[in-house]
Amino acid sequence: MEGYMTIGETAEKWNLTKRRVQKMCADGEIEGVTKFGIVWAIPDDAERPKDGRVTTGKYRNWRKKYNKNEGE
């Protein structure tokens, strides 16, 4: 389609996995995205949304820390 990219093209352009782009489309994080049947169409000029996931490691092994404090 003219003026639109596929999930694969978008994933390659934004350096993400195809699954991550699918999730962003489903969650409405990409402006102007349209679904034609089972295929997502992403506008060529769409900007990559800000990644709101926590990457600091703050929540890494939180269960172990929580259980250790619980026993005291």
C-alpha positions in Angstrom: 0.0 0.0 0.0 1.2 3.5 -0.9 2.1 5.6 2.2 2.1 2.7 4.7 4.6 0.3 6.1 4.2 -3.3 7.3 5.0 -4.6 10.8 8.3 -6.0 9.4 9.3 -2.8 7.7 8.6 -0.8 10.8 10.4 -3.2 13.1 13.5 -3.0 10.9 13.3 0.8 10.6 12.9 1.3 14.4 15.2 -1.5 15.4 12.5 -3.4 17.3 11.1 -6.9 17.2 8.0 -7.5 15.1 6.1 -8.6 18.2 6.9 -5.3 20.0 5.6 -3.3 17.0 2.4 -5.5 16.9 1.9 -4.8 20.6 2.4 -1.0 20.1 -0.2 -1.1 17.3 -2.7 -3.0 19.4 -2.2 -0.7 22.4 -2.7 2.4 20.2 0.7 3.8 20.8 1.4 4.6 17.1 -0.6 7.5 15.7 -2.4 6.9 12.5 -2.1 3.1 12.5 -4.9 1.2 10.7 -5.8 -2.5 10.6 -6.9 -4.0 7.3 -8.3 -7.4 8.1 -5.5 -9.1 10.0 -2.7 -6.8 8.7 -1.6 -3.6 10.5 -0.8 -0.6 8.2 1.6 2.0 9.8 2.0 5.4 8.1 5.4 6.0 6.5 5.8 9.2 8.5 4.8 7.7 11.9 7.2 8.6 14.7 8.5 5.9 17.0 6.7 6.3 20.3 8.6 6.7 23.6 9.5 3.5 25.2 7.9 3.6 28.6 9.3 0.2 29.9 11.5 0.2 32.9 15.1 -0.6 31.9 17.0 0.5 34.9 16.9 -2.9 36.6 15.0 -1.5 39.5 12.5 -4.4 39.5 15.1 -7.1 38.8 14.8 -10.0 41.3 12.1 -8.1 43.3 10.6 -11.3 44.5 13.8 -12.4 46.2 14.1 -9.0 47.9 10.5 -9.0 49.0 10.7 -12.6 50.4 13.9 -11.8 52.2 12.4 -8.8 54.0 9.2 -10.8 54.8 11.1 -13.4 56.9 12.5 -10.8 59.3 
